[in-house]
Amino acid sequence: MKTLSISLLLSLFLSFNANATGSLEFLNARIPEAPPGAGVMAGYMEISNTTSKNIDIISVNSQSFKMVEMHQSKEVDGFAKMLPQKKLSIPANGKLILKSGSYHLMLIKPEKWFKHGDLIKLNFTLSNDTKISLDVNIKKTSSRAMKCAAGKCGGM
């Protein structure tokens, strides 16, 4: 009975922190809350590949957004640019971290204003036609970050 209780607690803990899909594991997936009326949001997470082969994500979509694009933020000729990516490659037995200032998901034209605690379903398509669905929480952001996202952080 004690083993069953520990196993149950462990499985509940893991379900909140990771989503394993056989070949890929999604950790700390989150979408920061944006101010009402924001036309774009971003998706961040750590994606681990538990196989001995590279895996490519070739598309992401969500019914909650008109479009989802895969981007990489990069400095080009002294300017920060967001470069659309045709795929996101996760190396064999490696990981790819989607974070601000690097690779990330750009969630375009939300169907409504999503707030802290809302759940968004993201659908990933891999290069081998495998489909993966992932439920991602909207997470609260600081009031300064929300003001900057709305273009009101001053100084520029």
PyRosetta script that sets phi, psi and omega in degrees:
from pyrosetta import init, pose_from_sequence

init()
pose = pose_from_sequence("MKTLSISLLLSLFLSFNANATGSLEFLNARIPEAPPGAGVMAGYMEISNTTSKNIDIISVNSQSFKMVEMHQSKEVDGFAKMLPQKKLSIPANGKLILKSGSYHLMLIKPEKWFKHGDLIKLNFTLSNDTKISLDVNIKKTSSRAMKCAAGKCGGM")
pose.set_psi(1, -42.1)
pose.set_omega(1, 179.9)
pose.set_phi(2, -63.4)
pose.set_psi(2, -40.8)
pose.set_omega(2, 178.4)
pose.set_phi(3, -63.0)
pose.set_psi(3, -40.9)
pose.set_omega(3, 178.9)
pose.set_phi(4, -63.0)
pose.set_psi(4, -43.3)
pose.set_omega(4, 179.7)
pose.set_phi(5, -63.3)
pose.set_psi(5, -43.8)
pose.set_omega(5, 178.8)
pose.set_phi(6, -64.6)
pose.set_psi(6, -42.8)
pose.set_omega(6, 178.8)
pose.set_phi(7, -62.5)
pose.set_psi(7, -41.7)
pose.set_omega(7, 179.4)
pose.set_phi(8, -64.4)
pose.set_psi(8, -46.0)
pose.set_omega(8, 178.4)
pose.set_phi(9, -62.0)
pose.set_psi(9, -42.9)
pose.set_omega(9, 179.4)
pose.set_phi(10, -62.7)
pose.set_psi(10, -43.2)
pose.set_omega(10, -179.8)
pose.set_phi(11, -66.6)
pose.set_psi(11, -36.5)
pose.set_omega(11, 176.5)
pose.set_phi(12, -65.2)
pose.set_psi(12, -43.3)
pose.set_omega(12, 178.4)
pose.set_phi(13, -60.1)
pose.set_psi(13, -46.6)
pose.set_omega(13, -178.5)
pose.set_phi(14, -66.0)
pose.set_psi(14, -33.4)
pose.set_omega(14, -179.0)
pose.set_phi(15, -66.9)
pose.set_psi(15, -25.7)
pose.set_omega(15, 178.4)
pose.set_phi(16, -85.2)
pose.set_psi(16, -20.2)
pose.set_omega(16, -174.9)
pose.set_phi(17, -109.6)
pose.set_psi(17, -19.6)
pose.set_omega(17, -177.3)
pose.set_phi(18, -147.8)
pose.set_psi(18, 151.1)
pose.set_omega(18, 175.5)
pose.set_phi(19, -128.5)
pose.set_psi(19, 103.6)
pose.set_omega(19, -179.2)
pose.set_phi(20, -89.5)
pose.set_psi(20, 135.4)
pose.set_omega(20, -177.6)
pose.set_phi(21, -125.2)
pose.set_psi(21, 30.3)
pose.set_omega(21, -179.6)
pose.set_phi(22, 92.6)
pose.set_psi(22, -69.6)
pose.set_omega(22, -176.7)
pose.set_phi(23, -103.9)
pose.set_psi(23, -24.5)
pose.set_omega(23, 178.6)
pose.set_phi(24, -121.8)
pose.set_psi(24, 145.7)
pose.set_omega(24, 175.9)
pose.set_phi(25, -123.4)
pose.set_psi(25, 128.1)
pose.set_omega(25, -179.0)
pose.set_phi(26, -104.1)
pose.set_psi(26, 123.0)
pose.set_omega(26, -178.0)
pose.set_phi(27, -119.5)
pose.set_psi(27, 143.9)
pose.set_omega(27, 174.4)
pose.set_phi(28, 50.6)
pose.set_psi(28, 39.8)
pose.set_omega(28, 178.5)
pose.set_phi(29, -70.0)
pose.set_psi(29, 133.1)
pose.set_omega(29, -179.0)
pose.set_phi(30, -158.0)
pose.set_psi(30, 154.6)
pose.set_omega(30, 173.5)
pose.set_phi(31, -125.5)
pose.set_psi(31, 113.4)
pose.set_omega(31, 179.2)
pose.set_phi(32, -64.4)
pose.set_psi(32, 138.6)
pose.set_omega(32, 178.0)
pose.set_phi(33, -61.4)
pose.set_psi(33, 139.2)
pose.set_omega(33, 178.0)
pose.set_phi(34, -114.6)
pose.set_psi(34, 160.4)
pose.set_omega(34, 179.0)
pose.set_phi(35, -65.8)
pose.set_psi(35, 154.8)
pose.set_omega(35, 176.9)
pose.set_phi(36, -54.5)
pose.set_psi(36, 137.5)
pose.set_omega(36, 178.8)
pose.set_phi(37, 88.1)
pose.set_psi(37, -5.6)
pose.set_omega(37, 179.0)
pose.set_phi(38, -63.0)
pose.set_psi(38, 135.9)
pose.set_omega(38, -178.3)
pose.set_phi(39, -86.9)
pose.set_psi(39, -13.9)
pose.set_omega(39, 179.4)
pose.set_phi(40, -139.7)
pose.set_psi(40, 153.6)
pose.set_omega(40, 173.7)
pose.set_phi(41, -136.4)
pose.set_psi(41, 170.2)
pose.set_omega(41, -178.9)
pose.set_phi(42, -124.6)
pose.set_psi(42, 151.5)
pose.set_omega(42, 177.2)
pose.set_phi(43, -119.5)
pose.set_psi(43, 132.1)
pose.set_omega(43, -178.4)
pose.set_phi(44, -127.6)
pose.set_psi(44, 149.3)
pose.set_omega(44, 178.5)
pose.set_phi(45, -177.4)
pose.set_psi(45, 170.5)
pose.set_omega(45, 171.0)
pose.set_phi(46, -112.2)
pose.set_psi(46, 128.6)
pose.set_omega(46, -179.1)
pose.set_phi(47, -116.1)
pose.set_psi(47, 117.8)
pose.set_omega(47, 179.4)
pose.set_phi(48, -105.0)
pose.set_psi(48, 137.2)
pose.set_omega(48, 177.5)
pose.set_phi(49, -102.5)
pose.set_psi(49, 116.9)
pose.set_omega(49, -176.5)
pose.set_phi(50, -97.0)
pose.set_psi(50, 12.6)
pose.set_omega(50, -178.9)
pose.set_phi(51, -107.7)
pose.set_psi(51, 174.0)
pose.set_omega(51, 179.1)
pose.set_phi(52, -93.3)
pose.set_psi(52, 12.4)
pose.set_omega(52, 178.6)
pose.set_phi(53, -127.1)
pose.set_psi(53, 147.1)
pose.set_omega(53, 174.2)
pose.set_phi(54, -62.3)
pose.set_psi(54, 145.6)
pose.set_omega(54, 177.4)
pose.set_phi(55, -126.2)
pose.set_psi(55, 133.5)
pose.set_omega(55, 178.1)
pose.set_phi(56, -110.5)
pose.set_psi(56, 132.6)
pose.set_omega(56, 168.3)
pose.set_phi(57, -91.0)
pose.set_psi(57, 120.8)
pose.set_omega(57, -176.0)
pose.set_phi(58, -102.5)
pose.set_psi(58, -15.2)
pose.set_omega(58, 174.5)
pose.set_phi(59, -162.8)
pose.set_psi(59, 156.4)
pose.set_omega(59, 175.5)
pose.set_phi(60, -137.9)
pose.set_psi(60, 138.3)
pose.set_omega(60, 174.7)
pose.set_phi(61, -143.9)
pose.set_psi(61, 167.0)
pose.set_omega(61, 179.1)
pose.set_phi(62, -156.1)
pose.set_psi(62, 138.5)
pose.set_omega(62, 176.2)
pose.set_phi(63, -70.3)
pose.set_psi(63, -13.4)
pose.set_omega(63, -179.4)
pose.set_phi(64, -82.7)
pose.set_psi(64, -10.7)
pose.set_omega(64, -178.0)
pose.set_phi(65, -134.7)
pose.set_psi(65, 149.0)
pose.set_omega(65, 178.2)
pose.set_phi(66, -63.8)
pose.set_psi(66, -36.4)
pose.set_omega(66, -176.5)
pose.set_phi(67, -153.1)
pose.set_psi(67, 147.8)
pose.set_omega(67, 172.3)
pose.set_phi(68, -125.5)
pose.set_psi(68, 125.5)
pose.set_omega(68, 177.9)
pose.set_phi(69, -116.4)
pose.set_psi(69, 151.0)
pose.set_omega(69, 174.5)
pose.set_phi(70, -97.8)
pose.set_psi(70, 127.1)
pose.set_omega(70, -175.7)
pose.set_phi(71, -128.6)
pose.set_psi(71, 161.1)
pose.set_omega(71, 168.0)
pose.set_phi(72, -130.7)
pose.set_psi(72, 125.5)
pose.set_omega(72, 173.1)
pose.set_phi(73, -84.9)
pose.set_psi(73, 133.0)
pose.set_omega(73, -174.5)
pose.set_phi(74, -152.6)
pose.set_psi(74, 148.2)
pose.set_omega(74, 174.3)
pose.set_phi(75, -86.1)
pose.set_psi(75, 124.2)
pose.set_omega(75, 179.1)
pose.set_phi(76, -127.8)
pose.set_psi(76, 119.8)
pose.set_omega(76, -179.4)
pose.set_phi(77, 53.5)
pose.set_psi(77, 40.0)
pose.set_omega(77, 177.3)
pose.set_phi(78, 80.9)
pose.set_psi(78, 2.3)
pose.set_omega(78, 179.9)
pose.set_phi(79, -119.8)
pose.set_psi(79, 141.3)
pose.set_omega(79, 175.9)
pose.set_phi(80, -75.8)
pose.set_psi(80, 130.4)
pose.set_omega(80, 178.9)
pose.set_phi(81, -130.9)
pose.set_psi(81, 149.5)
pose.set_omega(81, 172.8)
pose.set_phi(82, -104.2)
pose.set_psi(82, 113.4)
pose.set_omega(82, -175.6)
pose.set_phi(83, -103.2)
pose.set_psi(83, 119.1)
pose.set_omega(83, 176.0)
pose.set_phi(84, -60.7)
pose.set_psi(84, 143.7)
pose.set_omega(84, -179.8)
pose.set_phi(85, -115.8)
pose.set_psi(85, 137.6)
pose.set_omega(85, 176.8)
pose.set_phi(86, -76.4)
pose.set_psi(86, -23.0)
pose.set_omega(86, 179.2)
pose.set_phi(87, -156.9)
pose.set_psi(87, 160.3)
pose.set_omega(87, 170.3)
pose.set_phi(88, -116.6)
pose.set_psi(88, 121.5)
pose.set_omega(88, -177.8)
pose.set_phi(89, -100.2)
pose.set_psi(89, 128.6)
pose.set_omega(89, 176.1)
pose.set_phi(90, -109.9)
pose.set_psi(90, 116.2)
pose.set_omega(90, -175.2)
pose.set_phi(91, -66.6)
pose.set_psi(91, 154.2)
pose.set_omega(91, 177.0)
pose.set_phi(92, -53.1)
pose.set_psi(92, 132.5)
pose.set_omega(92, -179.9)
pose.set_phi(93, 50.3)
pose.set_psi(93, 31.6)
pose.set_omega(93, -178.7)
pose.set_phi(94, -130.2)
pose.set_psi(94, -164.9)
pose.set_omega(94, -179.2)
pose.set_phi(95, -147.8)
pose.set_psi(95, 160.7)
pose.set_omega(95, 174.4)
pose.set_phi(96, -128.3)
pose.set_psi(96, 129.5)
pose.set_omega(96, 179.8)
pose.set_phi(97, -105.4)
pose.set_psi(97, 121.7)
pose.set_omega(97, 174.5)
pose.set_phi(98, -93.8)
pose.set_psi(98, 117.6)
pose.set_omega(98, -176.0)
pose.set_phi(99, -150.9)
pose.set_psi(99, 165.8)
pose.set_omega(99, 178.2)
pose.set_phi(100, -60.0)
pose.set_psi(100, 135.0)
pose.set_omega(100, 179.3)
pose.set_phi(101, 84.1)
pose.set_psi(101, 7.5)
pose.set_omega(101, -177.5)
pose.set_phi(102, -145.4)
pose.set_psi(102, -143.2)
pose.set_omega(102, 173.9)
pose.set_phi(103, -69.7)
pose.set_psi(103, 143.2)
pose.set_omega(103, 178.6)
pose.set_phi(104, -165.1)
pose.set_psi(104, 168.9)
pose.set_omega(104, 173.1)
pose.set_phi(105, -99.2)
pose.set_psi(105, 134.3)
pose.set_omega(105, 175.6)
pose.set_phi(106, -104.7)
pose.set_psi(106, 114.6)
pose.set_omega(106, -176.5)
pose.set_phi(107, -99.7)
pose.set_psi(107, 110.8)
pose.set_omega(107, -166.9)
pose.set_phi(108, -107.5)
pose.set_psi(108, 134.0)
pose.set_omega(108, 178.0)
pose.set_phi(109, 55.7)
pose.set_psi(109, 74.6)
pose.set_omega(109, 177.1)
pose.set_phi(110, -62.4)
pose.set_psi(110, 147.4)
pose.set_omega(110, -179.3)
pose.set_phi(111, -69.3)
pose.set_psi(111, -20.6)
pose.set_omega(111, 177.9)
pose.set_phi(112, -161.2)
pose.set_psi(112, 178.5)
pose.set_omega(112, 175.6)
pose.set_phi(113, -80.1)
pose.set_psi(113, 120.9)
pose.set_omega(113, 177.5)
pose.set_phi(114, -97.9)
pose.set_psi(114, 137.4)
pose.set_omega(114, -178.2)
pose.set_phi(115, -122.8)
pose.set_psi(115, 170.0)
pose.set_omega(115, -179.4)
pose.set_phi(116, -45.7)
pose.set_psi(116, 130.2)
pose.set_omega(116, 178.4)
pose.set_phi(117, 97.5)
pose.set_psi(117, -19.7)
pose.set_omega(117, 176.9)
pose.set_phi(118, -66.4)
pose.set_psi(118, 152.5)
pose.set_omega(118, -178.8)
pose.set_phi(119, -114.6)
pose.set_psi(119, 129.6)
pose.set_omega(119, 180.0)
pose.set_phi(120, -115.5)
pose.set_psi(120, 133.4)
pose.set_omega(120, 175.8)
pose.set_phi(121, -94.4)
pose.set_psi(121, 121.4)
pose.set_omega(121, 174.1)
pose.set_phi(122, -106.1)
pose.set_psi(122, 136.2)
pose.set_omega(122, -179.6)
pose.set_phi(123, -113.8)
pose.set_psi(123, 117.8)
pose.set_omega(123, -178.2)
pose.set_phi(124, -102.3)
pose.set_psi(124, 139.1)
pose.set_omega(124, 172.4)
pose.set_phi(125, -116.3)
pose.set_psi(125, 127.5)
pose.set_omega(125, 179.2)
pose.set_phi(126, -94.5)
pose.set_psi(126, 164.4)
pose.set_omega(126, -177.0)
pose.set_phi(127, -62.7)
pose.set_psi(127, -20.3)
pose.set_omega(127, 177.5)
pose.set_phi(128, -94.1)
pose.set_psi(128, 17.0)
pose.set_omega(128, 179.9)
pose.set_phi(129, 70.9)
pose.set_psi(129, 9.1)
pose.set_omega(129, 172.9)
pose.set_phi(130, -67.9)
pose.set_psi(130, 139.0)
pose.set_omega(130, 178.4)
pose.set_phi(131, -112.4)
pose.set_psi(131, 134.9)
pose.set_omega(131, 179.1)
pose.set_phi(132, -129.8)
pose.set_psi(132, 129.7)
pose.set_omega(132, 174.6)
pose.set_phi(133, -107.5)
pose.set_psi(133, 138.4)
pose.set_omega(133, -176.8)
pose.set_phi(134, -135.5)
pose.set_psi(134, 127.9)
pose.set_omega(134, 174.9)
pose.set_phi(135, -89.4)
pose.set_psi(135, 125.1)
pose.set_omega(135, -175.2)
pose.set_phi(136, -122.7)
pose.set_psi(136, 134.1)
pose.set_omega(136, 179.9)
pose.set_phi(137, -83.8)
pose.set_psi(137, 142.8)
pose.set_omega(137, 168.2)
pose.set_phi(138, -79.1)
pose.set_psi(138, 128.9)
pose.set_omega(138, -177.6)
pose.set_phi(139, -113.2)
pose.set_psi(139, 142.2)
pose.set_omega(139, 178.6)
pose.set_phi(140, -63.8)
pose.set_psi(140, 141.8)
pose.set_omega(140, 174.7)
pose.set_phi(141, -118.5)
pose.set_psi(141, 167.2)
pose.set_omega(141, -179.8)
pose.set_phi(142, -66.7)
pose.set_psi(142, 156.8)
pose.set_omega(142, 179.7)
pose.set_phi(143, -64.8)
pose.set_psi(143, -32.5)
pose.set_omega(143, 177.5)
pose.set_phi(144, -64.9)
pose.set_psi(144, -44.6)
pose.set_omega(144, 179.3)
pose.set_phi(145, -62.7)
pose.set_psi(145, -38.7)
pose.set_omega(145, 178.7)
pose.set_phi(146, -65.7)
pose.set_psi(146, -40.7)
pose.set_omega(146, 178.4)
pose.set_phi(147, -64.0)
pose.set_psi(147, -42.8)
pose.set_omega(147, 179.6)
pose.set_phi(148, -64.2)
pose.set_psi(148, -39.8)
pose.set_omega(148, 178.7)
pose.set_phi(149, -62.8)
pose.set_psi(149, -28.4)
pose.set_omega(149, 178.2)
pose.set_phi(150, -89.0)
pose.set_psi(150, 2.9)
pose.set_omega(150, 178.8)
pose.set_phi(151, 79.3)
pose.set_psi(151, 23.8)
pose.set_omega(151, -175.7)
pose.set_phi(152, -123.6)
pose.set_psi(152, 37.6)
pose.set_omega(152, -179.0)
pose.set_phi(153, -97.4)
pose.set_psi(153, 0.2)
pose.set_omega(153, 172.4)
pose.set_phi(154, 72.6)
pose.set_psi(154, 169.2)
pose.set_omega(154, 175.8)
pose.set_phi(155, 80.1)
pose.set_psi(155, -2.8)
pose.set_omega(155, -178.9)
pose.set_phi(156, -130.0)
pose.dump_pdb("model.pdb")
